[in-house]
Amino acid sequence: MDLAVGAYEEISSADVSGFRERLERAMPGLIEHQCSEGERGGFLTRLDLGTYAPHIVEHVALELQNMIGHDVGYGKTRGAGAPGEYTLVFEYRHPAVALRAATLALGIVRRAFAGTLDGLGDAVNELRAISASPILEVAERHASIAITGGSAREATRAELERRGVCSEKVVEVAPALILAEGLPFSRCDVAIITDAALTDVPERYREAENARKLVSVLCDAASEGGIVIAPAGEQEIHDYARKQGCRLALFSLDERGALSADHAVARAWVAGNCIRIRLAGGRHVNDEAARDDAPLAAQLAAALAAAVLGAPRGA
């Protein structure tokens, strides 16, 4: 969970009269949170000494789940590298409960700081109802091809369909979804990363290093020896994919960029108005004309996927 705390950055629990009492009244189970003190009541001691909003949200999100019978206790809060921004993680038993608990925790902590917290309302009943919903077992889901990136995802999927790849075997994954919920599948045979120029995520995840790390999560799901298709110039993504045991297929808008990557099992580039593909060992796949009705990145990525999978080629 990413937090930008704004006006709460300089306000600790010790600065607000009655803060601990209000929170403890609403959530008596907080007495069991040891926190860094390592003993019963440790978190309440931290509140007395003074701790800050992100850390408090972490504990409230955990306790909300404990109140519906989910035994959870692990949490960590750390600065996110920019003033006023934090990243926290907390344990959960049900993903939908966790997402709602995070939102409810924010509201509860705000009210505690404002002096208006006089109970939890329907929060616990709401979480209990959500907990009764089924959990989709991600471990059971396998995708043939998964696509992520800041652009050309939909166009790449359309190109794959044009080449005869069944749409039911292709999963398009927005970087924002990866950030918020993780991957919606456990394994894929081919992972396509169109680029690392992200627009649908918070600003700090648009920075080059963080963006590359985020889209590289797709490599985590690639089957052993699976293929990762990526731009030829994204060396950090290549390194991560190879570390995960994946094979690389790379595309570039020019021949020089594609052929510089001699560790790839397949390479695609544009020469003149033609898409050219070379497989490992120097074998060429028949050239085809690049079109104006689809992004070149999408055409190259789909052509590579078709080449490495042996899928039917389009007209």
N, C-alpha and C positions, 0 to 999 in steps of 0.2 A: 504494500500500500504506500503510495507516494502522497506526502502532505506538504502543502505550502501554507504555513501557519499565520502569515500576515501579522496582525496586531498582537497575537499571542506570543510572539517570539521572545519578548522580554518579560513576560509575566509568569511567575512560578506559583505553584500551589500555596507556598508559604506567604505570598503577597496578598492573598485574598482571604479575608476573615471568614471562618466557618466552612472553608472549602472541603477540608477532610471530613468534617461531620456530615455535611450534606451528601457527599458521595458514599460514605460508609452507611448512612441510614438507608439510602436507596439500594445499596449492594452490600449487605452484611458479609457475604462470602469473600470480600476483599481481604479480610483478616487472614485468610489462608495463603495469600500470595507472599511468598518469601522474598521475591525480587533479589537484588544483589546483596541484601543483608544476610541471606542464607538462613533465615529463621521465620517462624510464624509471625505475621504482623509486619514483616519487613517492608512491604510496599506502603503500608500506612505510615511507617516511620519516615520513608522517603517523602511522602506527602507533607509531613510535618516539617521536615528539613527544607523542603522546596524542590520540586521537580516540575518538568514542563509538559505542555500539552501533548506532544507526540507520544511520549512515554506513558502518559496517563491514558490516552486513547488505546494504546496497546493492551493495557491491563483491563480496561473496561470491555474491550472486544472479547477478550478471553473469558471474563467473568460472565458476560451475557450468555455465552455458550455453556458455561458450567451450570448456570441457572436452569437450563433445560435438560440437564443430565449428560451433557457431552463433557467428558473428562479431558480437558486441555490445559496446558500450562506454559508451553514454550512460546517465548516472544523475544524479539530484539528490535531496538530502535537505534538508528544511526543517522548522522548528518549525511545529506545527499550531495555534498560538494559545492553547494551554493547557499548563501545566507537565507535563512528562513525556510529551507527545503529539507525534508527528512524522508527517509525510507524506513518503514517498519514491516516486520513479518510476524505473523502469529499462527499458531497451530489451529487446525480445525478438523472436524469429523465429516462435515457435509459442506461441499463448496458453496451451495446457494445460501446456507445459513451464514457462512463466513462473510460473504459479500454483503449481506444485509446487516450483520453484526458490525461490520466496519462502518457503515453509514450511520447506524444507530449510535455507535460509540461516539462519533463526532458530535452529534446533537446533545448527547448526555453531558459530555465534557464542556461544551459551550454553555449549557444551562447551569452547570456547577460553577463555572467561572462568573456567570452573570448573577448568581445568587437566586435563581428561579427553579432549581431542581428540587422538586418535592415528591418524586416518585418516578417510576419507569413507564407509567401508562400501560399501553398494550404491547410494549416491546417484547416481553418474554413470551406472551401468547402468540405473537406473530412469528417469532423464531421457532416456537414449538410446532406451529402449523407448517412452516417451511420444511422443518426437519422430517416431516412425514412424507414428503415428496420423494420419488425414487431418484437414486444417483446413477447417472449413465456411466457405466464402467468404460473409461477411456482405453483400458488395457485390451478391450475386445475389438477395438477399431483399427483397421489397417487400410491405408490409402495407397493406391498405385502411384499417383503423382501429387505432390503438394506444392503450392506456389505461394510465395510471399514477396514483399518488396514495396517500395513507395509508389510505383506506377506500373502500368502494363500488365497487372495481374489478370484482369478480366480479358484483355486482348490475348494474352498467352493461352488462357483457357479456351478461348474461341478458336485459336490457331490449332490447338491440340484436337479439338472436335473436328475441325476441317480436315485434319490428317487421319481421322478415323479412330481416335482415342475416345472411348466411351466416357461421357461426362460424369457418370456415376463413380468412376475411378479417380476423378480429379477433385482435389479439395483446394479451394482458394482461401488463404488465411491472411487477414489484415494484420499488420504489425501491432495495431492497437489491441486486437483480440489476444495476440500472444502476450502482450504486456499485462492485460487485465485478467486473463483466464488461463493462459497457457495454451498448449496445442490441443486441438479437439480430436486427436488420434494418437495412437501409440507408436506406429511404425509406418514408414512409407518407402517405396522402392526408389523413387526419384524425387529429390528436393530441388525445386527451381527457385533461385533468388534473383529477381529481375534487376534490383539495384538496392542501394542503402540510402537513398535520398528520401527520407520519410517526412510525411506531412500530417499524419493522423494520430500523432502521439505528442505528449507534453514536450516542451521546448528542449529540455536537457537530453531527451532521447533522440532528438534530431541531430545532435552533435555527432560528427563522423564516427568517433570511436564507439560511443554508446549505440548508435544506429547499427553499426556492423555487428556488434555483440547481439543485439536484439534479433536481427534477421537470421543470424547464424544459429539461433535456437532450433531452426528447422533441421539442421544437421544432426541434432541430438536424436531425432526420430528416424533417421535413415537406417535402413536395415544394414546388417554387417556386409560390407562390400558394396553398399548402395551408391548411387550416383548423385552427386551434387552439381547442378548446373548453375553457373554464376558468371558475372562479368570478368573478363580476363584481368582487368586492372585492380581487382579487389583482393590483394595479397593476404590481408588479415583474415578474410573469409576463407580463402584457400587453406591457410595454415590450420585454421580451426577444423575445417572439414577433414583434412588429412589426419589430424590428431584423433578425430572420432572414428577413424578407419574407413572413411568414405573415399570413393574415387571421384575425380573431377572431370567435368566437361565444361569448357569455357567458350564464351562468345565475345566478339569484339566487332566494332564498326570498321576496323581496318585489319589487314593481314598481319602487319607487324605486331600489333597487340596480341593477336591470337597465337601466332607461332612462337612468341617469346616464352610461352608456358609449355615447356617440354614434358611436364609431369602429368599432363592431362590425357585421359583416355580418348577424348574427342574434342575437336575445336571447330568453331564456326566463325566466319567473318564475311564481310561484304567487300567485294572487289568489283569496281564498276557498278553495274546494276544487278550483280549476281550474288546470291548466297552460296558460299562454298563451305563444305564440311570435310574435314580430314579426321579419320579414325586413327587409333594407335597403330604404329607400324607403317604409317604413311599412306594408307589406303584412302582414296577419295570416294566420297558419295557424290552421285550426279548433282551438278550444279542446277540451280533454279533461279528464276528471275525474282528479285525483291519487288514487293508491291507497295503501292502508295496508300492503300486503305487500312493498314495496320502498322503499329510501331515496329521499327526494325528489331528492337530488343525482343519483342514478343515473337516475331518471325524466327529469329535466330534461336531463341530458347526452345521453341516448339520443334524446330527442325532438328536440334540436337537430341531432344527427348525421343523423337521418332527414330533417329539414327541409332541411338544406343539401345532402344527397346525393340527395334525392328518393326515398328508400327507401320501401317500402310502410309505411303506418301501422298500428299494432296496433289491436285492438278497444278 
